[in-house]
Structure formats: C-alpha cells, structure tokens
Amino acid sequence: MGWAIVLGLLGVSLAGIIGIGRLPRATWELVAAALILGLAGYAWQGRPKLAGSPRSVQAKAANFDEKLVERRRSMEDRFGDAAQWLILSDGLARQGKTREAANVLVSGLRQSPNDPNLWAALGNALVAHGNGVLSPSADFAYRRAMTLDPAKPAAPYFYGIALIRSGQMAEARPVWAALAAQLPIGSGLRTELEEKLIVMDRLLAAQQQGGQ
C-alpha cells in the first residue's frame, strides 16, 4: 500500500512539473529519471517505520547589551574615523557573532592604532565574547584606551563594569573613583558614579567583616 502511494505521488509530481513548467517533450525522460533516482535513494536509505522525532530550532541568544552600547555611544566620537568600525561591530554583536565583532575592531585598530574609542569598544567586545569574563586581552584594551586619552570616560567606566562583573569590585573602585573625580561636579555621570561608589563601599566593608 505504501509503495502504491509513493508511485502515485511520483506520477502526480511528474505531471505537475511537465504541465506547470511546460517542459518540452525532449526533457520528459530526464525529469522522470531524476524523480526515479530520488525514489531509489529513498528506497535504499529511507526508514519510514522510525518514530518521528521533531526538533525545534533554538536561536542562539546574542550576548548583546543594548543599553550598554547606547551609553558607550554617548561617550564617544560618533563621526570620527572609528564610527564605521563601531557600527559594523555592533551589528555583528547583535547577531551573537562576538568573535567577528571583536575582529572588526581589530581591523579598525590596524588603520587607527591610537584611537581610544576603538580600544574601549574592543575591551567591551572581548568581554562579551568571553561571556562576561574580563580576559587579559580585554584588560589590556581598556588600559590602552585610558592611556591614549585619560580624559575620555568610556574606557574607565566600562573597565569598572567589567571588573565588577568579574568579581573584582575592590579593583574597580579606584578606577571609578578616579573617573568621578575628573568629571564636572553635578554632571549626570559623576552623580551616578558617586552613588555607586557608596554602595560599593558598603559591600566591600561587609565582605571585609565577613572574612574576619
């Protein structure tokens, strides 16, 4: 019964291809041979009696923090030489392609090796690629950005975040304290950092007491 159905479908498929496609008579044998070849392959390898086991495709969640990127953009030069590399890197990161996102920034740094925006963004990209772990390469990228332009807030700000997320709050505190001290009094970022430093001091004091 099963083969009768298959042969029937084969005939319908052949008629449909010839009729809808309006194939010339000379090609009918070629189309029939292709269909028969496919049927032979199924007869050889097909196992229709196996129970069905549907699979659901789960897209890999991109490790991308949109708010963090928006904060970085507010601190960088949007129209400088680094802009095109940053935009391309962000686009790849949104797709979960963290390695490619970092490699784009490396390419940008070959063109502009002293751009602090690219170095800071590379630090973020490497942290994202490492699933939040601050690797030695990411650490170097942040420090390089801070060395190239100590007045820019992006590198120390994100370096502090990376340190905290890696469990190095004590190391993050002086980075943020130095950044807060150089920002204008009353500015939004300075106020944010000062509030976070108070919380950090409380947590560090609690950790110290718990370790005694």
C-alpha positions as CSV (number, residue, x, y, z in Angstrom):
1,M,0.0,0.0,0.0
2,G,2.8,2.4,0.9
3,W,4.6,1.9,-2.4
4,A,1.4,2.4,-4.3
5,I,1.0,5.8,-2.6
6,V,4.6,6.7,-3.4
7,L,4.3,5.7,-7.0
8,G,1.1,7.7,-7.2
9,L,2.8,10.8,-5.8
10,L,5.6,10.2,-8.3
11,G,3.2,10.3,-11.2
12,V,1.4,13.4,-9.9
13,S,4.8,15.2,-9.4
14,L,5.9,14.3,-12.9
15,A,2.7,15.5,-14.4
16,G,2.8,18.7,-12.4
17,I,6.3,19.5,-13.3
18,I,5.7,18.9,-17.0
19,G,2.3,20.7,-17.0
20,I,3.1,23.7,-14.9
21,G,6.6,24.1,-16.2
22,R,5.5,23.5,-19.8
23,L,8.6,21.4,-20.4
24,P,9.4,20.3,-23.9
25,R,8.8,16.7,-24.8
26,A,12.6,16.0,-25.1
27,T,13.1,16.7,-21.4
28,W,10.3,14.5,-20.0
29,E,12.6,11.4,-19.8
30,L,15.3,13.4,-18.0
31,V,12.8,14.7,-15.4
32,A,11.3,11.2,-14.9
33,A,14.8,9.8,-14.4
34,A,15.6,12.4,-11.8
35,L,12.5,11.6,-9.8
36,I,13.1,7.8,-10.1
37,L,16.7,8.3,-8.9
38,G,15.4,10.2,-5.8
39,L,12.9,7.4,-5.2
40,A,15.7,4.8,-5.5
41,G,17.7,6.8,-2.9
42,Y,14.8,6.8,-0.5
43,A,14.2,3.1,-1.0
44,W,17.9,2.5,-0.2
45,Q,18.3,4.7,2.8
46,G,14.8,5.7,3.9
47,R,13.4,4.3,7.2
48,P,9.7,5.3,7.3
49,K,8.9,3.0,10.2
50,L,11.1,5.0,12.6
51,A,9.1,7.1,15.1
52,G,9.0,10.8,14.4
53,S,11.3,13.0,16.5
54,P,10.6,16.7,15.7
55,R,13.3,19.2,16.5
56,S,12.7,22.8,17.4
57,V,15.4,25.2,16.3
58,Q,16.5,27.4,19.1
59,A,18.3,30.6,18.1
60,K,21.4,31.4,20.0
61,A,20.7,34.3,22.2
62,A,23.0,37.1,21.3
63,N,25.1,38.3,24.3
64,F,24.3,42.0,23.5
65,D,23.5,44.7,25.9
66,E,21.8,47.5,24.0
67,K,21.8,49.9,27.0
68,L,25.5,49.4,27.4
69,V,26.1,50.2,23.8
70,E,23.9,53.3,24.0
71,R,25.9,54.5,27.0
72,R,29.2,53.9,25.1
73,R,27.9,55.9,22.1
74,S,27.1,58.8,24.4
75,M,30.7,58.9,25.4
76,E,32.5,58.5,22.1
77,D,33.0,60.5,18.9
78,R,30.2,59.4,16.6
79,F,31.6,61.0,13.5
80,G,35.3,60.2,13.8
81,D,37.3,57.6,11.9
82,A,36.2,54.9,14.3
83,A,32.5,55.3,13.7
84,Q,32.2,52.9,10.7
85,W,34.1,50.2,12.6
86,L,31.9,50.6,15.7
87,I,28.7,50.4,13.8
88,L,29.8,47.3,11.9
89,S,31.0,45.7,15.1
90,D,27.7,46.5,17.0
91,G,25.7,44.9,14.1
92,L,27.6,41.7,14.3
93,A,27.4,41.6,18.1
94,R,23.6,41.9,17.8
95,Q,23.6,38.7,15.8
96,G,25.6,36.9,18.5
97,K,28.8,37.0,16.4
98,T,31.0,38.2,19.2
99,R,34.2,36.9,17.7
100,E,33.6,38.7,14.4
101,A,32.5,41.8,16.3
102,A,35.9,41.9,18.0
103,N,37.8,41.1,14.8
104,V,36.2,44.1,13.1
105,L,37.5,46.4,15.8
106,V,41.0,44.8,15.5
107,S,40.8,45.7,11.8
108,G,39.9,49.2,12.7
109,L,42.8,49.5,15.0
110,R,45.2,48.4,12.2
111,Q,44.0,51.5,10.4
112,S,43.8,53.8,13.5
113,P,46.0,52.2,16.2
114,N,45.8,55.2,18.6
115,D,42.0,55.6,18.6
116,P,40.8,55.3,22.2
117,N,37.2,54.7,21.1
118,L,38.2,51.6,19.2
119,W,40.3,50.3,22.2
120,A,37.5,50.8,24.6
121,A,35.0,49.1,22.3
122,L,37.4,46.3,21.8
123,G,37.5,45.8,25.6
124,N,33.7,45.5,25.6
125,A,33.7,43.2,22.6
126,L,36.2,40.8,24.2
127,V,34.3,40.8,27.5
128,A,31.1,39.9,25.5
129,H,32.9,37.2,23.6
130,G,34.2,35.8,26.9
131,N,30.6,35.7,28.3
132,G,31.3,38.4,30.8
133,V,34.8,37.4,31.8
134,L,37.5,40.1,31.8
135,S,40.3,38.4,29.9
136,P,43.9,39.7,29.9
137,S,43.3,40.9,26.3
138,A,40.2,42.9,27.3
139,D,42.1,44.3,30.4
140,F,44.9,45.5,28.0
141,A,42.4,47.1,25.6
142,Y,40.8,49.1,28.4
143,R,44.1,50.2,29.8
144,R,45.4,51.1,26.4
145,A,42.3,53.3,25.8
146,M,42.8,55.1,29.2
147,T,46.5,55.7,28.4
148,L,45.8,57.2,24.9
149,D,43.2,59.6,26.3
150,P,42.9,59.8,30.1
151,A,40.1,62.4,29.7
152,K,37.7,60.2,27.9
153,P,35.3,58.5,30.4
154,A,34.3,55.5,28.3
155,A,37.3,53.2,29.0
156,P,37.4,53.6,32.8
157,Y,33.6,53.4,33.0
158,F,33.3,50.1,31.1
159,Y,36.5,48.8,32.7
160,G,34.9,49.3,36.1
161,I,31.8,47.4,35.0
162,A,33.9,44.6,33.6
163,L,35.9,44.3,36.8
164,I,32.7,44.2,38.9
165,R,31.1,41.6,36.8
166,S,34.2,39.5,37.0
167,G,34.1,39.7,40.8
168,Q,36.8,42.3,41.2
169,M,34.9,45.0,43.0
170,A,37.9,46.1,45.0
171,E,39.9,46.7,41.8
172,A,37.0,48.5,40.2
173,R,36.6,51.1,43.0
174,P,39.7,53.1,42.4
175,V,39.0,53.1,38.6
176,W,35.6,54.6,39.1
177,A,36.7,56.9,41.9
178,A,39.4,58.5,39.7
179,L,36.9,58.9,36.9
180,A,34.3,60.5,39.2
181,A,37.0,63.0,40.4
182,Q,37.8,64.3,37.0
183,L,34.2,64.8,35.9
184,P,32.3,68.1,36.4
185,I,30.6,68.4,39.7
186,G,26.9,67.8,39.3
187,S,27.2,66.0,35.9
188,G,24.9,63.0,35.4
189,L,27.8,60.5,35.1
190,R,29.6,61.8,38.2
191,T,26.4,61.7,40.3
192,E,25.8,58.1,39.1
193,L,29.4,57.0,39.9
194,E,29.3,58.7,43.3
195,E,26.1,56.8,44.2
196,K,27.6,53.5,43.0
197,L,30.8,54.1,45.0
198,I,28.8,54.5,48.2
199,V,27.1,51.2,47.5
200,M,30.4,49.6,46.6
201,D,32.0,50.8,49.9
202,R,29.2,49.2,51.9
203,L,29.5,45.9,50.1
204,L,33.3,45.9,50.4
205,A,33.0,46.7,54.1
206,A,30.5,43.8,54.5
207,Q,32.8,41.5,52.7
208,Q,35.8,42.5,54.9
209,Q,33.7,41.9,58.1
210,G,32.5,38.6,56.8
211,G,36.1,37.5,56.1
212,Q,37.3,38.3,59.6
